[in-house]
Amino acid sequence: MKHSFDKKPIVILGPMESESAWLIDQLGQRQEKSIGAYTFHEGRIDGYPVVICRCYIGVVNSAAAATLAITQYDPLCVIIQGTSGAHDPDLHQGDIILGENLVELGSFYTLHRDKGQGSKIFDWTQPGAEINVNKSIDRVKTLHSDSRILNIADSVPYADGIVRRGTIGAADIWNRELDMIAHLRRTLGTDCEEMEGFGVAQVCAQMKVPCADIRVISNSEWHSQEEFNEKYGEQCQMFVLQVIRRLIAEQTLM
């Protein structure tokens, strides 16, 4: 542990500037610490230590930021938050999904096909991620946000859409083909997709740090008028700020 806080801080990760800048501005007594490409903004919310990092887009970036945050700050928990694209046709821009289940969308196993036989992507299977917990190495297809954090998030008022628990998929992929989106929803139960959450959850699981993924719907291929709009990144941060404040006030996880 290398921080000088009096308590274990809450760490918040946001991939893009539009998914992190507003929360950074809410920090009191703010200081910056740069480690390689990553800048960690140290400060306080309601007197409690909080560290916020723009982790950049992608599974590798977010996993690296989470690893650095855990080794540098020994955090109380890590929350990855930001925008996502809808897989559930009933979801719309502004709705929030709490990642009760987190699945990987970018790891596949294909059966042998001879030259000239083409590819059948819907026949691909997903082996899961290799995770080492307590020196037991397993293949895991689904990870989970910490239930205590989700219980707090369930109680936060939100007027700009629905809030519900669901399944969030993550990979370095932006799916815009409706048949593929429907296939992922049918086979994995995904409600939305993004590019960071599973990597952060995998690191946190192996390092035994509570983690949660909270996402706002910023776009949906099911609804042609709902193209990506980065303003929803700030909307998600506003919601997450209320989650943080309730975690602090109720001393959940402490």
N, C-alpha and C positions, 0 to 999 in steps of 0.2 A: 504494500500500500504506500503510495507516494504523495497523496494529497494531504493538505493540512486542515481539512474541515474537522469540526468537532463531532460530526455525525456522518454516517454513510450517505453520500449524495444520491439523488435520483438522476439518472442519465436519460436524456431524450435525444434520439437521432432523427434527422430529417434529411432526405436525399438532396432535394433542390433548395435553392435560396427561397423560393416561394413556399417551401415546406418547413423552413427553419427560422427565417429572419424575424418573423413577428414574435415568436417565442423568445428568441435571443433578446429582443428589445424589452421584454418584460422582466429581465433579470435585474435585481439590485446588486450593488457592490460588484459589478462585473469586472472580470479579468480574463485575459486570453492566454492559452497555452497551446503552442503549435508542436505537433509531433509529426514529422514528415509532411505529408500533404494535408493532414487533418488539423483543424483548429478547434479546440475545446473551449467553450465559453463558460467560465466558472462564475457562479453568482448565487443569489438567494431569491426564493419566492416565499413570501410570508415568513421570512426569517430562516427558512430551511435551505440547506445547500442543494443546488441543482446545477447540473452540467449539461450543456446543449452542444451538439456537434452537427454540422452539415456533413453527412457521411458520403455524399455523392451517389449517383445512380448505379445500381447493379449489385448483385449478390456478393461479389468479391469485395467491393468497396465497403459495403455495409458490414460485412463480417470482419473486415480488418479494423474498421472504426470501433465495432463492438469489443473486439479483443483488446485494443489499446485502452478503451474506456474501462474495461474490467480490471486490467492489470495496473492501470494508473490510479484508479479511484476506488476500487473495491466497493462498487455501488450497492445501494439498497435494492435497486431494480433497474432494468433497461426497458424503455418504451420506444419502439420504432413506429413512426406515424407518418402520414402523408396521403397522397392521392392514389386512386386505383381506378381501373376500368371494370365496368359491371359485366358479370357473366349471367346473373339472374335478370331476366327481362323485366321483372317487377321492380328492380332498383332504378333509381334516378339520381341525377346530379344533386349533391347535398346530403344524400342518405349516408349513414355511417355504419360500417361493419366492424364489430369487435371480433378479433380473430380467435375464436374458441378453438378452431382447428387451423393448422398451417400446413400446407402441402407444397411439395416441390414440383414445378412444371417443366423443368429443363433436363431431367435425367431419364434416358430411355434405353431399353434393351430391344433389339430387333432380331427377328428370326432370319435365318439364311434364305436368300433368294438369289438365284442364278443371274448372270449377266443378261440383261435384256428383259428381265421380269419386272423391272420397275420397283416402285416403293408403295407400300400400303401403310400409311402413317397411322391409321386408326387401329391397326393391329399391333402397334408398338406397346410395350409394357414398361412400367416404371419400377425399377428395382428398389428405390428408396435410397436415403443417404446413410453412409456409414458413420455411426456415432459411438463414441467410447464414453460410457458412463460407469464409474466405479470399476474400471478395468474390464468391463464387459462390452465387447464390440458387437453391435447389432446393426442390422439394416432397418431403418425406420422410415416409414412413408408419411407419417403424420406426427407433427409436434403440436403443442398446445400453449396458449397464453396462460399466464398465472391466473387461477380462478379468483383469487382475492382482488387482483387489480380489475378484473372484469366485473366483479360484484360492485365495486365502486363506480365503474363506468356506467353500469346499468342504471345507477341512481342519479346520474347527471341530467338535468333538464336540457332539452335541445328542441328548438323551435323551427329549424330549417330543413327538416326531413325526418325520416325514421331512424332509430338506432336499434340495432339487433345483433345478436351473436350470429356468427356464420363461419364459413370456411374460406380462407384467403390463400390463393395460390401465388407462388413467386418463382420467377426465372428471368433471365436476361432476354425476354421475348415480349414484344407488343403484339398481341393477337388481334387481328381485325377481321378474320374470316369467321363468319357466323357459324359455319358447320364445325370448325375447330372449337370455337367457344362453347357450342352446344355439346360437343363430344367431351370436353373437359368437365363441364358441369354434370353431364350424365355419368361419367366414369369416376370422377373424383369429388363430386358434390360442391364444386367451387361456386362461391357467390361473386367473387371479384378477383382480379389479378393485379400484381405489382411486381417489383423487381428486387426486393430487399428482405422481406420479413422472414422467410425460411432460413436464410443464412444467419441472420441475427439470432433467431431462436435456436439454431443448431449450436452456435458458439455458447450461448447462455446455458443451454442444457448440459453441455460438457463441462462448463465451468461453474455450474450450480448457482446461477444467478436468476432470480425471477425475471420474467420477460413478458411483454405484451405487445401485440400488433394492433394498432387502431388505424382504420382507413376510411377516408371519405370517397364517395363516388364522384369522380371528376369528368367522366365520359362514359358513353355506352354506345356500342355498335348496334344495339337493338333499336335505338331511337336516333334517327339521322340528325336531328337538331341538337343532340347532346354531344357535341365535339369537345375535346379536351379544353378545359379552362382552368388556368393555374390559380384563379381566385379561391377555388375550393381548398387549396393548400392552407391558406390562412384560416379558413373556416374550421378545418380540422384542428389546427393549432389552438384555436380558441376553445374548442371542446376539450382538448388534452390538458390545457391549463386548468380547467375546472376539475378534471380527474386528479391532477397533481395536488391541487389545493385540498381536495377531499382526502387523498392519501395522507397528506400532512396533518390535517385537522383530526382525522380519525386514528392516526398513527397505525394505519394498516401496514403490515409487513415489519413493523418496528419491534 
